[in-house]
Amino acid sequence: MKTFNRNFVSQIVCLSRCLLFVLVLSLFLPCLAQQVTVPAPSEDAKFHSILGYVVYFWNFFFSSCILLAFLFFGLSAKLRDFFERVTKRKWLQCLLFLLAFVVCLHIAYLPQSYIMRFVVPHYFKLSDQSFVSWISDYTKSLFLSIEGFIEGYALLFLLIRKYERRWPIFICAYQISLVAFNLFLYPTYVAPLYNRYTAMPECVLRDKIERLAQKAQFSLDIPIMVQDASKQTKTINARVEGFGPSTRIVIWDNAINNLPEDETVAILAHEMGHYRLHHIYWNFLLTVLTSVAIVPINMIFAKRFAQMLPPKWGIRDLGDWAITPAFILVSSLFSFISTPVDNFYSRSIENQADLYALKITNNGPAFANAMIHMGGIGLDDPNVNPFVEFWLFDHPSIGKRVELANQYTLEHPMGSGDNGSGDKGRENP
């Protein structure tokens, strides 16, 4: 009898364990089924990625050599002397020098610009843009670049000559105003020079975007625009741009044509996350603080820097526009060295926006697949060398973003997430 009881109890325990196992399995199987696997990169993706890494370092080396050549061989001083013979007006000498110098730079950069911006995208079938269209866009960028360069450096030399001690303060204010211009006015006045923006017609995708915008506490009066990016590239993107009255949601037509609706919504949720998490304010504040921090450095070291330059370069003082290549070289070197720090900060806020998108959509598989499709079409290597990501990537790699989405799906099965504001199961009006 005791043997019978022991057998009966052991059978009950075994059956209970089996039922518990089935219960646990039923809870986790749906999550495991929603896990997205990152496919192995194609040979084209590997080659395209490596080419991009090499070109980044080559651009820094090549531009540094060009600038050093202007200084070492006295070309900058000779160019200044030439325009001093052409006219006696100092302001005109400065403008002519800056124009000639920046044109020389663009001529030197033109071959590699053509190869990397036209030949390479066509070789990898990332663009169908005609040469006429490409040269039109390049010319617009060229004129904007030349205008900005001349305006900025002419103002710099004017302030150096007029306010020997206080010029860094005025330059700081000018830099902050440029950032504000890009934030407020670029979408309205500059972006339309390159692309056409049309209002998205009434459709299912628009309804989903509007519901997402409402959940993210975006005003429904914010326009949803479609950018004809397909005329330049086959890659995919979407963004929220502008500030205040100029704010708008922009979707590339490539995204609409190539992605499922839920994936497009997931991408837009990421962009909305930047706004809802106030990254735009933090970025602007960081720019202001950086500009302000540079003011005392310029006040203390700028004049000494000019005095330390080799006499054979022919640079007279800090207000001599022949020093322009040296200014650019120092700025380029500082930018190169600070790239890992800038990218570390950028990756951190991109990670925050990814988490926001996952919370507000509660659709990890859609977000993960969107990342894979974007990376696949753009020929990005999803799993990169840690050093390359540390130095060059301003976004987390595709592999890490998919891993984040998979982890979120395990921890928050679809239907149990929150709206990105911390209030689970309730949409904000």
C-alpha positions in Angstrom: 0.0 0.0 0.0 2.8 2.4 0.9 4.5 1.5 -2.4 1.3 2.3 -4.3 1.0 5.7 -2.5 4.6 6.6 -3.3 4.2 5.7 -7.0 1.0 7.7 -7.1 2.6 10.8 -5.5 5.6 10.6 -7.8 3.3 10.4 -10.9 1.3 13.5 -9.6 4.6 15.4 -9.1 5.8 14.4 -12.6 2.5 15.5 -14.1 2.7 18.8 -12.3 6.2 19.5 -13.6 5.1 18.7 -17.1 2.1 21.1 -16.8 4.4 23.8 -15.4 6.8 23.3 -18.2 4.1 23.5 -20.8 2.8 26.7 -19.1 6.2 28.4 -19.1 6.8 27.3 -22.7 3.4 28.7 -23.8 4.4 32.0 -22.2 7.8 32.3 -23.8 7.3 30.6 -27.2 5.4 33.6 -28.7 8.3 35.9 -27.7 10.9 33.5 -29.1 9.0 33.3 -32.3 9.1 37.1 -32.6 12.9 37.2 -32.4 14.5 38.6 -35.5 17.8 37.1 -36.8 20.3 39.4 -38.5 21.3 38.0 -41.9 24.9 37.7 -42.8 26.1 40.7 -44.9 26.6 40.3 -48.6 30.0 40.7 -50.2 28.9 44.0 -51.6 27.9 45.2 -48.1 31.2 44.2 -46.7 33.1 45.9 -49.5 30.9 49.0 -49.4 31.3 49.4 -45.6 35.1 48.9 -45.7 35.4 51.4 -48.5 33.4 54.0 -46.4 35.8 53.5 -43.5 38.9 53.9 -45.6 37.5 56.9 -47.3 36.8 58.7 -44.0 40.5 58.4 -42.9 41.7 59.2 -46.5 39.6 62.4 -46.6 41.3 63.6 -43.4 44.8 62.7 -44.7 44.2 64.2 -48.1 42.6 67.5 -46.9 45.4 67.9 -44.4 48.0 67.5 -47.1 46.3 70.1 -49.3 46.2 72.6 -46.5 49.8 71.9 -45.5 50.9 72.4 -49.1 49.3 75.8 -49.1 51.2 76.7 -46.0 54.5 74.9 -46.5 55.1 76.1 -50.1 53.9 79.6 -49.3 51.0 79.4 -51.7 48.6 81.1 -49.2 51.0 84.0 -48.7 51.6 84.3 -52.5 47.9 84.4 -53.1 47.5 87.1 -50.6 50.3 89.2 -52.1 48.8 88.8 -55.6 45.5 90.3 -54.5 47.3 93.1 -52.7 48.7 94.1 -56.0 45.3 93.8 -57.7 43.5 96.2 -55.3 44.3 98.5 -52.4 41.0 97.9 -50.7 41.5 95.6 -47.8 38.0 94.2 -47.7 38.1 93.4 -51.4 41.5 91.7 -51.0 40.0 89.5 -48.3 37.0 88.5 -50.3 39.0 87.8 -53.5 41.6 85.7 -51.5 38.8 83.7 -49.8 37.0 83.1 -53.1 40.2 82.0 -54.9 41.2 79.8 -52.0 37.9 78.0 -51.5 37.6 77.5 -55.3 41.1 75.9 -55.3 40.1 73.6 -52.5 36.9 72.5 -54.3 38.9 71.8 -57.5 41.3 69.6 -55.5 38.4 67.8 -53.9 36.3 67.4 -57.1 37.7 64.1 -58.4 37.1 62.3 -55.2 33.8 64.0 -54.7 32.7 62.7 -58.1 34.0 59.2 -57.4 32.5 58.8 -53.9 29.2 60.7 -54.5 28.4 59.5 -58.0 30.5 56.7 -59.3 30.4 54.5 -56.1 26.7 54.8 -55.5 26.0 53.8 -59.1 28.5 51.0 -58.9 26.7 49.5 -55.9 23.3 50.2 -57.5 22.4 52.6 -54.6 21.4 55.4 -57.0 19.8 55.9 -60.4 20.4 59.6 -60.4 21.5 61.0 -63.8 24.8 62.9 -64.1 22.9 66.1 -65.1 20.8 65.8 -61.9 23.9 65.0 -59.8 25.9 67.9 -61.1 22.9 70.2 -60.5 22.8 69.2 -56.8 26.6 69.4 -56.6 26.6 72.9 -58.0 23.9 74.1 -55.5 26.0 72.6 -52.6 29.1 74.2 -54.1 27.6 77.7 -54.2 26.1 77.3 -50.7 29.5 76.1 -49.4 31.4 78.9 -51.0 29.0 81.6 -49.8 29.1 80.2 -46.2 32.9 79.9 -46.3 33.4 83.5 -47.5 30.8 84.9 -45.1 32.2 83.1 -42.1 35.9 83.8 -42.6 35.4 87.4 -43.9 33.5 88.1 -40.6 36.2 86.4 -38.6 39.0 88.6 -40.1 36.9 91.7 -39.7 36.3 91.0 -36.1 40.0 90.1 -35.4 41.2 93.3 -36.9 38.5 95.5 -35.2 38.3 93.8 -31.8 41.7 92.3 -31.1 40.7 90.9 -27.7 36.9 90.4 -27.9 36.5 88.8 -31.3 36.1 85.3 -29.9 32.9 86.4 -28.2 31.3 87.7 -31.4 32.4 84.5 -33.3 30.7 82.4 -30.6 27.5 84.3 -31.1 27.8 83.9 -34.9 28.3 80.1 -34.5 25.2 79.8 -32.3 23.1 81.8 -34.8 24.2 79.4 -37.6 23.0 76.4 -35.5 19.7 78.2 -34.8 19.3 79.0 -38.6 19.8 75.3 -39.5 17.3 74.3 -36.8 14.5 76.8 -37.6 14.9 77.7 -41.3 16.8 75.0 -43.1 13.7 72.9 -43.8 11.9 75.9 -45.3 14.6 77.6 -47.3 17.4 75.2 -48.1 15.9 71.6 -48.3 13.5 72.5 -51.1 16.5 73.4 -53.3 17.3 69.7 -53.6 14.0 67.9 -53.3 10.3 68.3 -53.8 8.0 67.9 -50.7 4.4 67.0 -51.1 1.7 66.4 -48.5 1.0 62.7 -47.9 -2.5 61.9 -49.2 -5.1 60.2 -47.1 -4.2 56.5 -46.7 -3.8 53.8 -44.2 -0.2 54.7 -43.5 -1.1 58.3 -42.9 -3.7 57.2 -40.4 -1.1 55.1 -38.5 1.3 58.0 -38.5 -1.3 60.4 -37.1 -2.2 57.9 -34.4 1.5 57.6 -33.6 1.9 61.4 -33.5 -1.1 61.7 -31.2 0.4 59.1 -28.9 3.7 60.9 -29.0 1.9 64.2 -28.1 2.6 65.7 -31.5 0.1 68.3 -32.7 -2.0 66.8 -35.5 -1.5 70.1 -37.3 2.1 69.2 -38.0 2.3 68.4 -41.8 3.2 64.9 -43.0 5.4 65.4 -46.1 6.8 62.9 -48.7 10.3 63.7 -50.0 11.2 62.5 -53.5 14.5 61.1 -52.3 14.4 58.3 -54.9 15.7 60.7 -57.6 19.0 60.7 -55.7 19.3 57.5 -53.8 17.7 54.1 -53.2 18.4 54.2 -49.4 15.6 54.6 -46.9 15.0 57.3 -44.3 12.4 59.3 -42.4 12.7 62.2 -40.0 11.1 64.9 -38.0 12.7 68.2 -38.8 12.4 71.9 -38.0 11.3 73.6 -34.8 8.1 75.5 -33.8 6.2 76.6 -36.9 8.7 74.8 -39.3 8.3 71.4 -37.6 7.2 68.6 -40.0 7.2 64.9 -40.4 9.2 63.8 -43.5 9.1 60.4 -45.1 11.3 59.4 -48.0 9.3 58.0 -50.9 11.7 55.0 -50.8 10.4 54.1 -47.4 6.8 54.1 -48.6 7.6 52.1 -51.7 9.9 49.5 -50.0 8.9 49.0 -46.4 5.8 47.5 -44.8 3.7 50.2 -43.1 4.5 49.1 -39.5 8.3 49.3 -40.3 7.9 52.9 -41.6 5.9 53.8 -38.5 8.7 52.3 -36.3 11.3 54.4 -38.0 9.2 57.5 -37.5 8.6 56.6 -33.9 12.4 56.7 -33.4 12.6 60.2 -34.9 9.7 61.4 -32.8 11.6 60.0 -29.8 14.4 62.6 -30.4 11.8 65.4 -30.0 9.9 63.9 -27.1 13.1 63.2 -25.2 14.2 66.8 -25.9 17.4 65.8 -27.7 17.0 68.9 -29.9 17.4 71.1 -26.8 20.3 69.1 -25.4 22.1 69.2 -28.7 21.6 73.0 -29.0 22.7 73.5 -25.4 25.8 71.3 -26.0 26.7 73.4 -29.1 26.3 76.6 -27.0 28.4 75.3 -24.2 31.1 74.1 -26.6 31.2 77.5 -28.4 31.4 79.3 -25.1 34.2 77.0 -23.8 36.3 77.8 -26.9 36.1 81.6 -26.2 38.8 81.7 -23.5 40.9 79.3 -25.4 40.9 81.6 -28.4 41.5 84.6 -26.2 44.6 83.0 -24.6 46.2 80.9 -27.4 45.1 82.3 -30.8 47.6 85.1 -31.0 50.4 82.8 -29.7 49.4 80.3 -32.3 49.9 82.8 -35.1 53.3 83.8 -33.7 54.5 80.2 -33.5 54.0 79.6 -37.2 57.2 79.2 -39.3 58.4 82.5 -40.8 58.8 80.9 -44.2 55.0 80.4 -44.4 54.8 84.2 -44.8 52.0 84.8 -42.3 52.2 88.2 -40.7 49.8 88.0 -37.8 46.4 86.6 -36.6 44.5 89.0 -38.8 46.3 88.0 -42.0 43.9 86.0 -44.2 46.8 84.0 -45.5 46.5 82.1 -42.1 43.2 80.6 -43.3 44.6 77.2 -44.2 46.1 77.0 -40.7 42.8 77.8 -39.1 41.1 75.1 -41.2 43.8 72.6 -40.4 43.5 73.1 -36.6 39.7 72.9 -36.8 39.9 69.8 -38.9 42.4 68.2 -36.5 40.2 69.0 -33.5 37.2 67.6 -35.2 39.0 64.4 -36.1 40.3 63.9 -32.6 36.9 64.6 -31.0 35.0 62.3 -33.4 34.9 59.4 -31.0 33.5 61.6 -28.2 30.9 63.2 -30.4 29.9 59.8 -31.8 29.7 58.2 -28.3 27.2 61.0 -27.3 25.3 60.5 -30.6 25.0 56.8 -30.1 23.7 57.2 -26.6 20.8 59.5 -27.7 20.1 57.3 -30.7 19.8 54.3 -28.3 17.4 56.3 -26.2 15.3 57.1 -29.3 15.3 53.4 -30.2 14.0 52.5 -26.8 11.3 55.2 -27.1 10.2 53.8 -30.5 10.0 50.3 -29.1 7.9 51.5 -26.1 5.5 53.7 -28.1 4.9 51.1 -30.8 5.3 48.0 -28.7 6.4 46.3 -31.9 10.0 45.0 -31.6 9.8 42.8 -34.7 8.8 45.7 -36.9 11.6 47.9 -35.6 14.2 45.1 -35.9 13.1 44.3 -39.5 13.1 48.0 -40.4 16.7 48.2 -39.3 17.6 45.1 -41.3 15.9 46.4 -44.4 17.4 49.9 -44.1 20.9 48.4 -43.6 20.4 45.8 -46.4 19.3 48.4 -48.9 22.1 50.8 -47.8 24.7 48.0 -47.9 25.6 48.5 -44.3 27.6 45.8 -42.4 25.3 44.9 -39.5 28.1 43.7 -37.2 31.1 45.9 -37.4 34.5 46.0 -35.7 34.3 47.5 -32.2 37.0 50.1 -33.0 35.2 51.1 -36.2 32.0 51.6 -34.4 33.7 53.5 -31.5 35.4 55.9 -33.9 33.1 56.3 -36.9 29.5 55.3 -36.0 27.1 58.0 -34.8 24.4 55.4 -34.6 24.6 51.9 -33.0 25.3 49.2 -35.5 22.4 47.4 -37.1 23.3 44.2 -35.1 23.1 46.0 -31.8 19.8 47.8 -32.7 18.2 44.4 -33.7 19.6 42.9 -30.5 17.9 45.7 -28.5 14.6 45.1 -30.2 14.8 41.4 -29.6 15.6 41.9 -25.9 12.7 44.4 -25.6 10.3 41.8 -27.2 11.4 39.2 -24.7 10.8 41.5 -21.8 7.6 43.2 -23.2 5.5 40.8 -25.3 3.4 42.6 -27.9 0.3 44.0 -26.2 1.9 44.7 -22.8 4.0 47.7 -23.6 3.6 51.4 -22.8 3.3 54.5 -24.9 6.8 55.8 -24.4 5.8 58.2 -21.7 5.7 55.8 -18.8 1.9 55.3 -18.8 1.2 51.7 -19.6 -1.8 50.8 -21.7 -3.0 54.4 -22.0 -2.7 56.7 -25.0 -2.0 60.3 -24.4 -4.4 62.7 -26.1 
